[in-house]
């Protein structure tokens, strides 16, 4: 309105050009408003189009509505591929299977049924219900909605995450304590120095500089303020931030993306890694490991959905296509599936995917087999029968049925067995051998399927009774599969042991499977294994006594995971929790470091995490811990360097003031020293490469301060600085009678060069500069050379030299004295002073 009024007023006053500009502005504003309105409308329409939908029965009719409109009591219709819109109790099931890994951690699809369960049954065992955010993978069914929104199992987890309080990272706590105590010390010393100088001026009549009393009082204040500014490591916050940012960039290169900068340091302090199993320690891809046929076991190498692997009998390579029984077992397994495999991923049931992949390893692809054996009929899997059957036409135009299912059921329906290339009567002894083989494979945490076939008489399909397909079968063999552990996870776990970090598996999967995977990964640091039910039977005190000894937790709920993390933290452990499912989110939020999977992780999990692994690889978390340790080491290095350097001048000035002598350094010199130490060299220390033993030492004590074990070195540096810098000044001015400005210049040069050399012995706690080397950090080398060159040049710069109270130094002798005295900084060896307790400062 204001613009319109302005345009009209310009027209009245004949300012046509201004009126045109105002009109253009008005049009632009109107156009912008219209575009914004249309954009909002378009976004609203897009949200409606892309919003999750659900099929429900209302008023006896099937309707498709937005998932958010579902209410308790609605009957939802579910089919393979559907996302469950709410928690619901099943009313009808026809071969219904669900992928609930996102909620429970189960690595295999769950077969649903209508059995009644108690109210206290864990979510993973409620097979008569479906849950929001899970997916149907097979079959169809109907269910009545029992909970929506935040009242669903998914919602309860989200609420747990939202109600948790954020805790400060260990680094923030330590730096806060360090800054508070350092501030008190600096203020106290500065006040004491000011009081001494005022006492000398007002009581003793000793003047600091030529002039009246007021000028000397102002000089005293200036010196005290300069000392306080110099002693405060004001570069510390900036250098800490730079160090964390550089560390975060390096960790991102290792596929560990930090959501909070301080998480990098906390990673380095980790003492316990609590890891989810499915998809984190394992590949999340079912894999056939062992086959059994004609009384022999065949090992299958390879892991996951990569079609690479060999078949071994007693460790010797065999070609499965040369063994009739093995080849037919593999062919039957591939043909009796509904899943699809494109060479990289499986679409459909993961168990069926494993059977297709192992066939592909043998050169028996599903596409080629289906061309030779076209399917003409199927009897889907049901939980009552525990079998699935497909009927095919073989190359001879005869019909053959392939049956797979529970081994004991398949064996019960078999009357014959394929052995030595011939069909023979199945004896009771052979049945016992098969059952024993099944038990052996199951005890190794393998999921076992039995396979059989039957040659059918040539007559129309509709003339067969369903039972005919699955009776009088010819037994082929057993297939044992598992979600295999990642190869790199085993190496990473070994690295954790070497670094003094305990790894714990926490999973919703079965105890037997979890223990088998843990053994393969060598994660069992004790024989203590707990299930969710066993955990419920322990009170808090009992659980705290054993929590650090448990290696594996199985069949646990989100509440259990949260309880485990809390118990470990109460024992003083720094806990990292890794996971990918919604069920992991509360524990990730509660842990000191929450680590989410970037590929398979849910939005809820990533939001709750501090670190996201871009490659979903457990080994990356160990690499991130190594990077975190290196980052904290570098923070300790420059904190140590800054304190060593900044407190030197404070001590020198305090002691000379106490003795009533001329001050060796002017305020401008003190500030320059501060600039040199807080500047390039301190930043260069943040880029120091990791030490060789970074993952060969135990985690640091979380109660240790930033400067733990370093105060003996700080005291040694202070003593050397006072003795040599103060000594050179006293000798030049009071003994040789050199001008005050010349003596101060020599003291200034010596103090600066020593600090630029002391930095080299700040790079390691237990190895001196000569052992670490001077060329392993090129940034530090260049920063020291540049800082030294600028400092040496100051007296020769026309305005800067006199302004800082310096003059050129005459003769090689004086320069030799400065250089030799400065080199002493290289001989304050860290291995001599580290760990000598002079003052416990946390």
C-alpha positions, 0 to 999 in steps of 0.5 A: 500500500505504501508503494502504491501511494508513493507511485500515485504521489510521483504521478501527481508531481510529474515524476514519471520516471520515479512513478515507473520505478515504483510501479515496477517494484509493486509489480515485482512484489505482486509477482513474488507474492503470486509465485510464492502462493503458487509454490506453496500450493504446488508443494501442498499438492506434491505432499498430498501426492507423495504422502504414504497411502494405505488401503482400508475397509470402511463401510464394507468397501475397500478405500485408499486413504492417506496413512495419517488419516488411519484411526484405531479400529480401521481394518487395513489390507496388506500385501507384499511390498506394502509399508505398514501404516500403524500397529495392528492385530492380524485378522487374516493371513495368507503366507504373510511375511514381514521385514521387521529389521528396522524395528527389532533387528531381526535379520530374516523375514518374520512369518506372521500367524493368528496365534494368541500371545501374552501382553508381555511378549517382546515385539520381536515375538509378536507374530500375530501383529504388524508394526508401523514402518515395517514392510510386508515382503510376501503374501497378503492379509488383513489387520485391525489397527490398535495404535497410531502415531506416537502410541505405536512401537515406532512412536514410543521409540521416537518419544524416548529419543525426544525426551532425552536430555543432551549431555556436554561432551567430555572435551567441553567439560574438561576445557571448561574446568581448565579455563575456570582454573586458569582464569583464577590463576592468571587474575590472581598473579596479575593482581599481585604483580600490579599490587607490587608495582604500585607498592614500589611506585607509591611507597618506595618511590621506585619509578618504572619509567621516566615521568610523573607518578600518574604515568608510572601508575598507568605503565604498571596497569599496562604491564599487568593487563599485557601480562594477563592478555599474554597469559590467557591462551585466547587462541585456544578456542579458535585452535580447538575449533580448527582442530576439530574441523580438520579432524571432521574433514579427515574422518569424512574422508574415512566415511565417518560423518560428524554431526557435532564437532565435539564428537570427534574428541569423544570418539577418541575416549571411547572405552565400550562400543555397543554394536547392533548385529544386523547390517553393522557387524554382519552384511545384512545379506543371508548367505548359504554357508553349508550344503549337505547331500548324500551324506557329505558336507560342502562348504561354500565360500563368499559372503553376501549377495556377491556371486563369487565363491567356491565349493569345498569338500573337506577343504578341497575344491569341487565343481558342483556341476560334476556332482549330480546330487549337489547340482540337483539340490542347487537347481531345486533351491533356485527354482523353488523361489519367488525372489529376484536377483540382479547380480548385486541385490535381492528383491524379495525374501532374503532366504530365497535370495541366498538360495539364488545366489549360491546357485549363481556361484555354481553357474546355475542362474535362475533365468537360465534354469527357468528357461529349461524348467518353466514353472506351471504351478505353485503351492505357496508357503504356509506356516501350517505346512512349513513347505513351499512347492513349485511345479515345472516342466523339465526339458524332457516335457515331464512334470517335476515338483520341487519342495523346500521347507523345514528339514524335519517336515521335508524328511517326514514326507520323503520316502526315497533319497538321491544317492550315487546318482540313483533314487534309493529307498530312504532307510531309518538310518539315513533319516537319522543321519540327515537329522543329525546333520540338521542338528549340527548345522543348526547348532552352528547358528545356521538357518537350515532348509530341507529340499526334495523333489518328485517326478509327477505323472503326465496329466493336467494340473487340475487333475492333481490333488494338492497333497500329491505334490508333497508326498512320497518325495525324493530327498535331496539335501540340506542348505544352511545359511546365515547373515555372515559377519563382515570380514573387516569387522573381525579385523576392526574388533582385533584392533579394538582389543589392542586399543583396550576397547571392549566391543559388545553385541546387542541384537534383537536376534536369537541367542544362538545366532548372536553367539555364533557371530560373536565367536566368529568375530572373536568378540566373546571377551567373556562367556557372559551372554544375556537375553532380554528376559534374563536382563529383566530378571536382574535388578539395577544393582545386580546388573551393574555388577555384571554389565562390564563382563557381558559380551552378547545381549540377544532378543533385547528391546529398545528399552533394554538397549537403553538400560545397558548404555545407562548402566555402562555410563554409570560405571564410568565408561565412555560408550559408543552405540552403533546401529541402523534401525529405529530400535537403536535410536534411544540408545544412540541418543543416550550414549556418549557417541551415537553412531548411525548407519548412513545407507541402511539407517533410518531418518530417526536413527541418523537424527539421534546419532552424533556420527553417521557411517557413510559405508555402514561398515563397523570397521569405519567406527574403529577408524573414527576412534583412531581419528578421534584419539589423534584429534584429542592428542593434538588438542593436548599438544597445543594446550600444553604448548600454549601454557608452556609459552604463555606462563613463562613471561608471567613468571619472569615479570612477576619475579623481576617486579618482586625484586624491584628491577627493570622489567626484561620485556615490554608489554608490546614484546609480551603481546608479540610473544603471545601472537607468535605462540598462539598463531602459526605454530599452534595451528600447525600442531593441529595438523600433526600426524597420528602417533604410531601407538595411537591404537596400541594404548588403552583409552585415556582416563576420562577423569584426566585433565587436558594437561595431565602429566605435563606440569613437570615439563611446564615447570622446567620450561618456566625455570629455563626461560627465567634463568636464561632470558632473565639472566641475559637481560640482567647480565647485559643491563646490570653487569655489562651496562648495555642500554636498557633497550638493547638488553630488552631486545636480546631478552625478547629475541631469546624468549621468542626463539626458545618458544619456537624451539620448545614447540618441537618437544610438545608433539609427543608425551614420551618421545623427544623431537629428535625421535619424532623428527622435524620433517614429519609435520611440514606445516609446523616446520614452515610456521616456525621458520616464518615466525622466527624470520619475522621476529629476527627482522623486527629491529630492522623494520623502521617503524615496527622496531622502535615501536616495539622497543627493539634495536638491531643486535650488534655482532655475532657474539651476541647472536651466538649467545641468543641462539645457544641459549634458545637451543636449550628449549630442545633439551626439555625432553618429554620422556624425562618429565612426563607423568611426574606429578607436581600438581593435580589439575583436572 
